[in-house]
Amino acid sequence: YRCRPDVQANLSQLLGNNKKMFSRAIVRQPSANFAEGLTSVQLGKPLYERGLEQHEAYCAALEQCGLELVRLESDGRYPDSTFVEDTAVLAGQGAVLTRPGAPTRSGEVTAIAAALTAFFPRLDSIQEPGTLDGGDVCEAGNHFFIGISGRTNEAGARQLARLLESSDYPSSFVDIRGIEAILHLKSGLAYLGDNRLVVTDALANRAEFRGYDLVHVQAGDEDAANCVRINDHVLVAAGYQSFERNLQGFGYQTIALEMSEF
């Protein structure tokens, strides 16, 4: 259904006393019309009930990693609204509301804004003509990679870069337009901490990632790159045993999650 299993990824934020630990995540249950959401691949319609089960297993994994969940109600007005990551970018004590590149998703930002006001006194936002999806933003330590894609345009990327710079976060752009297999930057990139990036072959030779230790995803397993580090664990899509063993070899604890409906 999607080419990016990271689409369920949480909006986690460093809100506790231990600055190295994530403490909360915002999640939203898929709506009954979830199957009507946008897709860039032809894998058939997702099964709603199975999607609910997989989302709940994802939520349980976040709790296993020590997170308190902020659960938003499903919203049938926006079939893609379970993919909360695309609606905001969190950096330190700041939050930036995005302006999704797909017009049908613009209304999703309102609910996220309401949830974030409980934690952030100020919310910045991307303005027209800029567009930005959170899935195009990869935080790598104190540095942010901002993907320019079919959903995030140059104007939106520049706006986010300026906002990040005002909070002393450097950033760089990664233009992924023309790479058919990648919808968002994090479809092919993930940061594991420890100066280590997971990359697909399509991104492995990019100059932007020099200076990082690269963990390559083997050809045919590109979806495995959509993993996410949460405190002491790395959440990975089930079915990529070779990649999971590779992560374990680096010392990471992994939690494999079924992602078929996503």
VENNORGI-V34073 format. One record per backbone hydrogen bond with DSSP energy under -1.0 kcal/mol. NH is the residue of the N-H (numbers start at 1). CO is the residue of the C=O. If there is no record, write none. Layout:
BEGIN
NH:CO ; NH:CO
END
This chain:
BEGIN
7:4 ; 9:6 ; 12:10 ; 15:13 ; 21:18 ; 23:13 ; 25:68 ; 27:70 ; 29:72 ; 34:31 ; 36:33 ; 37:34 ; 51:47 ; 52:48 ; 53:49 ; 54:50 ; 55:51 ; 56:52 ; 57:53 ; 58:54 ; 59:55 ; 60:56 ; 61:57 ; 62:58 ; 63:59 ; 64:60 ; 65:61 ; 66:63 ; 67:62 ; 68:23 ; 70:25 ; 72:27 ; 78:75 ; 81:78 ; 83:80 ; 84:82 ; 86:83 ; 87:84 ; 89:96 ; 91:94 ; 94:91 ; 96:89 ; 97:124 ; 98:87 ; 105:102 ; 106:103 ; 108:105 ; 109:106 ; 112:108 ; 113:109 ; 114:110 ; 115:111 ; 116:112 ; 117:113 ; 119:116 ; 120:116 ; 124:95 ; 126:97 ; 130:127 ; 132:99 ; 134:86 ; 136:133 ; 137:134 ; 138:145 ; 140:143 ; 143:140 ; 144:170 ; 145:138 ; 146:172 ; 147:136 ; 148:174 ; 149:152 ; 153:131 ; 157:153 ; 158:154 ; 159:155 ; 160:156 ; 161:157 ; 162:158 ; 163:159 ; 164:160 ; 165:161 ; 166:162 ; 167:164 ; 168:165 ; 169:164 ; 172:144 ; 174:146 ; 176:148 ; 179:176 ; 182:179 ; 186:135 ; 187:184 ; 188:185 ; 190:198 ; 192:196 ; 196:193 ; 197:213 ; 198:190 ; 199:215 ; 200:188 ; 203:200 ; 204:200 ; 206:203 ; 209:206 ; 210:207 ; 212:209 ; 213:195 ; 215:197 ; 217:199 ; 221:218 ; 224:221 ; 225:222 ; 226:223 ; 227:225 ; 228:235 ; 230:233 ; 233:230 ; 234:253 ; 235:228 ; 236:255 ; 238:257 ; 244:240 ; 245:241 ; 246:242 ; 247:243 ; 248:244 ; 249:245 ; 251:248 ; 252:247 ; 255:234 ; 257:236 ; 262:259
END
